[in-house]
Structures are given as C-alpha cells and as structure tokens.
Amino acid sequence: MAGTGRADPHLSPALVDLGRRLWFEPLLSHSGTLTCNSCHDLREYGVDHRARSIGERGRLGRRNAPTVYNAASQIALFWDGRSQEVEAQAVEPILGPNEMAATAPAVEAALRTSGGYRRGFRAAFPDEVEPVTLRNVGRALGAFERGLVTRSRWDDYLEGHTQALDPAEVEGLRVFLDVGCMECHTGPQVGASMFQVAGFVEPWPDQSDLGRFEVTQLVADRMVFKVPTLKNVARTAPYFHDGSVDDLGAAVRAMGRHQLGVELADREVASILAFLGALTGALPEEYIAPPRRPEVRR
C-alpha cells in the first residue's frame, strides 16, 4: 500500500515546501544540532523510540514524544492537550528548555542569514514585509505536518472493503470491542478524540505527572491525558505518556488492568495485537524525503 502523505490543497506549495525544509533544519535549535526530526523521525513513524527524548545539553523531555503522523486531525496536541492546532504546537518544542531551547530572536536571525530561506519565506508569505518570524516558522511546519498522513487497511475496512482485514484481524477487532477498548479508542484514528484518566480503574504507577491538570488547574483533570491514536501503534514504542512500557502486548495488558479493571487472557491479547497490526500504514516516502538544505552564511 502506498503512503498517502499529501499537502492540504488549501495550503500553498511554497508554504508546505518551506515547512518540509524547516522540519530538517538544525538552526531551529540553540546548538544548531537538533531538528524536529531528531525526536519525531519521519522514517520511524514519527517517534524516536525513547521513553523521553534527549534535548539540548542532554536534557530529557518530560513526556514520551508522540507520533506526528495523523496529528492534525486529532482533538488536540500534546499529551495534555494544551495546543489546538499543529501550527501552535510546532513552536513550543523550539522554545522548550528541555527540547530545542532556542529563542525567537535567535531563530529569526539565523534563518535570515540564508538567502534560500529569505526567498522561501517571501514565497510562502508574499504579503508580509518581514516574513521571517517564529510565528511563520510554526505556520510552515504546521502546513507540512498536515500532510503527514498514513493510510492502513483499517481505513479501507472502514470504507466498506470488508476483505481488507483477514479473519484473525477481524476477530481481534471483535475482542477489542468486546472488552471495551473502543470506549476510549474510538473513531477512524482509533483514539485521539477524547481525554481520559490514566488509571481510570487501577491507579497509574507513576503519579508525579498530573497531566491536563497542569493546564486547567481543575481537580477533575488530575492524571487526565489525551487518549492517543492507535494508528501505527505497532511501530511507535515505547508507550504511554511516560514511555514506561516497551512491548505492545504488555501495553495492552496494562490498559486492560488500569483502564478496564480486567486481566486479559493470552488469547485476547494475541487477538488484539493482530487487529492493531492492521492499523499500520505505509510511510509517504516522497512527501517526507529530506530536501536540499539552503546555504547558510556562518
């Protein structure tokens, strides 16, 4: 199955192309060594396979870096849902002290040293007197992210192609439904449409991260996190906001115990894993190919 990444037709090719270049641009980081792709490797299904990503000066991020594929259609961004649009989300890691640790003036000054970037920003934002701004960096990165879409056999199945899933996968879907997984992991994304308490039945082992409470200060939001999409989940270990589980089968068992209050049998876990494997889509190889980096004056 071919990858389906494609730019939003309402966005200009110049804007998307600029976002693609910026995705791989180390000038967005304090040291000039980290890129968006460092933590969200597009050839690794948008993750770095670490419990917590390593940022500037070896600092660890607070939470597991979620996949960026199919992110633009989710209810919100970040585990705590603090951003509503990919354009706003894209700027935060650039400024985050444990991530890229840059500043707006430093990023803007660095990009302005490149004639290629100056031309790229003028093409993407033709009506602006000074288009090279951090805000426009976020807008360009967001435009590119909107095209980071994968399509799996699950999507074909939802469109009525009942033969897209084999019998074992259909049985896995039945078990997934019967035990209650789809109460939270619902919709085409198999998740990413709601928030839920981590440890709804049995308390989550690590209570140090209070999740959405840090955003809203509402008692009801203690230990509440965005329910992640399960698309490509077989390729995006480790799992959960704290990256505490490396194995997908163990993650399924943990969800049964902490969220549903059940101990899943081996056969149930095996069936669910068969279904989850059908959620893996092909990478959009052409769309994510790193472009030639513009020359930068040092």
ABEGO torsion letter per residue (X at the ends): XBBABBBBAABBAAAAAAAAAAAABAAABAAGABBAAAABBAAAGGBAGBABBBBBGGBBBABBBBBABGAAABABBEAAGABABAAAAAAAAAABAABAGBBAAAAAAAAAABAAAAAAAAAABAABABABBAAAAAAAAAAAAAABBBBBAAAAAAAGBAAABBAAAAAAAAAAAAAGAAAABBEAAGEGABBBBBGAABBBABAABAEAAAAAGBAAABGBBBBBBABGAAAAOBBEAAGABABAAAAAAAAAAAAAGBBBBAAAAAAAAAAAAAABBBBBAAAABBBBBBBBBX
